[in-house]
Amino acid sequence: MTYCLGIKVKSGLIAIADTRLTSGTEVSTNRKITVHEVKNHSLFIMTSGLRSVRDKAITYFREVLAERDQTFNKLYKAVNAFGEQVKRVAAEDRASIVASGLNFNLHAIVGGQLEDDEEHKLFLLYPEGNWVEVDSGSLFKIIGNSGYGKPLLFRNLHYDSTLQEALKIGFLAFDATRVSANDVDYPLDVVVYTKDSFHMTEHRLEKDDMDEISHQWSALLNNSVRRLPSYWMDPIFDKVVKPVNNGQ
């Protein structure tokens, strides 16, 4: 499985991608995020799904960028081009993949800003090649193992959150997924994009880098649970039958 999270806030974008690959009983590590930067063209692509499909689509898209990069003045045009390559791979490989008992299941999160974009953009691309855009009404998209981190993101992430706050919340969402699913793990690749900068900052976090934060977060959660008021439980436990004391 995979955990890739893209966040859009007012000041920029955060991308977080785990690196664990699971194939049967084999576990390996590989990068799931690709960054492209040329002058005022900055974008990243994160993917989940079959690795062979991902690699082929990314390879085709790199060729398109090499030939046509300057024709993409807005990010949605580059997303359309990547979607075309996903459909190309589907036309070439879907039948054999399905015949092998697998699904053609490539999903992608594409984010960045091109020269004529008024602001940074974030898109979710489906295996069929169509997409939806993330806006101030829906601040994030997750592909892969998506369930465990959503409550934290919904409760804490706001459009006016700083990039630092967004990264912190994004990491905690990853951490919730990591401790709940054995197919998501470190190393963790992070990309930060500041609005109008046309530069992606990349960084890799190892388990040793984040152990202290993870343990501290766990301690804070435990303490918060204990500190929650319990008066609302009184009517319930007033009805609970007490054990009989036989004088022993």
C-alpha positions in Angstrom: 0.0 0.0 0.0 1.0 3.7 -0.1 0.5 6.9 1.8 0.7 10.1 -0.3 -0.8 13.3 1.1 -1.0 16.6 -0.8 -2.1 19.7 1.2 -3.0 23.2 -0.2 -3.0 26.2 2.1 -3.0 29.9 1.4 0.8 30.2 1.5 1.7 27.1 -0.5 1.7 23.3 -0.8 2.9 20.4 1.3 3.5 16.9 -0.2 4.3 13.9 1.9 4.9 10.4 0.5 6.0 7.2 2.2 8.5 4.9 0.5 7.5 1.4 1.4 6.8 -1.0 -1.4 5.1 -4.4 -0.7 5.0 -7.1 -3.3 3.8 -10.4 -1.9 6.1 -11.2 1.0 8.8 -8.8 -0.3 9.2 -5.4 1.2 11.5 -2.7 -0.3 11.9 1.1 -0.4 11.5 3.3 -3.4 10.6 6.9 -4.1 7.0 7.7 -4.9 7.3 11.4 -5.6 8.8 13.1 -8.7 9.7 16.8 -9.0 10.1 18.8 -12.2 11.5 22.3 -12.2 12.5 24.5 -15.2 12.5 28.3 -14.8 8.9 29.2 -13.8 7.6 25.7 -14.1 7.5 23.8 -10.8 5.5 20.6 -10.2 5.5 17.4 -8.3 3.7 14.1 -8.9 2.9 11.5 -6.3 1.5 8.1 -7.3 -0.1 5.0 -5.8 -0.8 1.7 -7.5 1.2 -0.8 -9.5 4.8 0.3 -9.6 5.3 -0.9 -13.2 2.3 1.2 -14.3 3.6 4.2 -12.4 7.2 3.9 -13.8 5.9 3.6 -17.4 3.6 6.6 -17.1 6.2 8.8 -15.5 8.8 7.8 -18.2 6.3 8.8 -20.9 5.5 12.0 -19.2 9.2 13.0 -18.8 9.5 12.6 -22.6 6.5 14.9 -23.0 8.0 17.5 -20.7 11.3 17.4 -22.6 9.5 18.0 -25.9 6.6 20.3 -24.8 7.4 21.8 -21.4 7.3 25.4 -22.7 3.8 24.9 -24.1 2.4 24.2 -20.6 1.8 27.7 -19.2 -0.8 26.5 -16.6 -0.6 23.4 -14.4 -3.9 21.9 -15.5 -2.4 21.6 -19.0 0.5 19.5 -17.7 -2.0 17.4 -15.7 -4.0 16.8 -18.8 -0.8 15.7 -20.5 0.1 13.3 -17.7 -3.5 12.0 -17.8 -3.0 11.2 -21.5 0.1 9.2 -20.7 -1.8 7.3 -18.0 -4.5 6.5 -20.6 -1.7 5.5 -23.0 -0.3 3.0 -20.5 -3.8 1.7 -19.8 -4.4 1.1 -23.6 -1.1 -0.8 -23.7 -1.2 -2.8 -20.5 -4.6 -2.9 -18.9 -5.7 -6.1 -20.6 -2.6 -8.1 -19.6 -2.8 -6.7 -16.1 -6.4 -7.6 -15.6 -5.7 -11.1 -17.1 -3.1 -11.6 -14.4 -5.8 -10.9 -11.7 -4.6 -7.4 -10.9 -6.2 -4.0 -11.3 -5.1 -1.0 -13.3 -5.2 1.3 -10.3 -2.8 4.3 -10.8 -3.8 7.4 -8.8 -1.8 10.5 -8.7 -1.6 13.8 -6.9 -0.1 16.6 -8.9 0.8 20.0 -7.4 2.8 23.1 -8.3 2.6 26.3 -10.2 3.4 27.3 -13.7 4.1 30.8 -15.1 0.5 31.8 -15.9 -1.1 30.2 -12.8 -2.4 32.9 -10.5 -1.6 30.7 -7.5 -0.3 27.3 -6.6 -2.6 24.3 -7.7 -3.2 20.8 -6.5 -5.0 18.1 -8.5 -6.1 14.5 -7.9 -5.8 12.4 -11.1 -7.8 9.1 -11.4 -6.8 6.0 -13.3 -9.1 7.0 -16.2 -7.1 10.1 -16.7 -9.7 12.6 -15.5 -9.0 14.9 -12.5 -10.4 17.1 -9.8 -8.8 20.2 -8.4 -8.3 20.8 -4.6 -9.4 24.3 -3.5 -10.1 26.2 -0.3 -13.1 24.0 0.4 -11.2 20.8 0.4 -7.6 21.3 1.5 -6.1 17.9 1.0 -6.1 14.7 -1.0 -4.7 11.3 0.1 -4.0 8.4 -2.2 -3.3 4.9 -0.9 -4.1 4.1 2.7 -6.3 7.1 3.3 -8.6 6.4 6.3 -6.5 6.7 9.4 -5.2 10.3 9.1 -8.3 12.0 7.8 -9.9 12.9 11.2 -6.8 14.8 12.3 -6.7 16.7 9.0 -10.3 17.6 9.0 -10.2 18.8 12.6 -7.0 20.8 12.5 -6.1 21.9 9.0 -7.4 25.3 7.8 -6.8 27.4 4.6 -4.9 30.0 6.7 -2.7 27.4 8.4 1.0 28.1 7.9 3.1 25.7 5.9 4.8 24.8 9.1 1.4 23.9 10.7 0.3 22.1 7.6 3.5 20.0 7.6 3.1 19.2 11.3 -0.5 18.1 10.9 0.4 16.2 7.7 3.1 14.3 9.6 0.8 13.4 12.4 -1.7 12.1 9.8 1.1 9.9 8.4 2.1 8.8 11.9 -1.5 7.7 12.6 -1.5 5.7 9.4 1.9 4.2 10.1 1.0 2.8 13.5 -2.3 1.5 12.2 -1.1 -0.2 8.9 2.0 -2.3 8.4 2.2 -1.4 4.7 3.1 2.3 5.3 6.4 3.2 6.7 9.6 5.4 6.7 11.6 6.8 5.0 9.2 9.8 4.4 9.7 12.2 1.5 8.6 15.7 2.0 8.2 18.5 -0.6 7.4 22.1 0.4 6.3 24.7 -2.1 5.8 28.4 -1.2 3.4 30.3 -3.4 5.0 32.2 -6.3 8.5 30.9 -5.5 8.7 28.4 -8.4 11.0 26.2 -6.3 10.3 22.9 -4.6 12.2 22.2 -1.4 12.8 18.4 -0.9 13.7 16.6 2.3 13.7 13.0 3.5 12.8 12.1 7.0 14.0 8.8 8.6 12.4 7.0 11.5 15.2 8.1 13.8 14.5 11.8 12.9 10.9 11.6 14.0 10.8 9.0 16.9 10.9 11.7 19.6 8.0 13.6 18.0 6.0 10.5 17.5 6.5 9.4 21.1 5.7 12.9 22.4 2.5 13.0 20.3 1.5 9.7 21.8 2.1 11.0 25.3 0.1 14.1 24.6 -2.8 12.0 23.3 -2.8 9.8 26.4 -2.8 12.8 28.7 -5.6 14.4 26.8 -7.8 11.3 27.1 -7.3 11.3 30.8 -8.1 15.0 31.1 -11.4 14.8 29.2 -14.3 15.4 31.6 -16.3 12.3 32.5 -19.6 13.8 33.9 -21.4 12.7 30.7 -20.7 9.0 31.7 -22.3 9.3 35.1 -25.9 8.4 34.0 -24.5 5.3 32.3 -22.4 4.0 35.2 -25.1 4.9 37.7 -27.0 2.1 36.0 -24.2 -0.4 36.1 -24.7 -3.2 38.6 -22.0 -3.2 41.2 -20.2 -6.4 42.2 -21.7 -8.2 45.3 -19.4 -8.0 48.3 -19.6 -11.3 50.3 -17.4 -10.0 53.1 -14.3 -11.5 51.6 
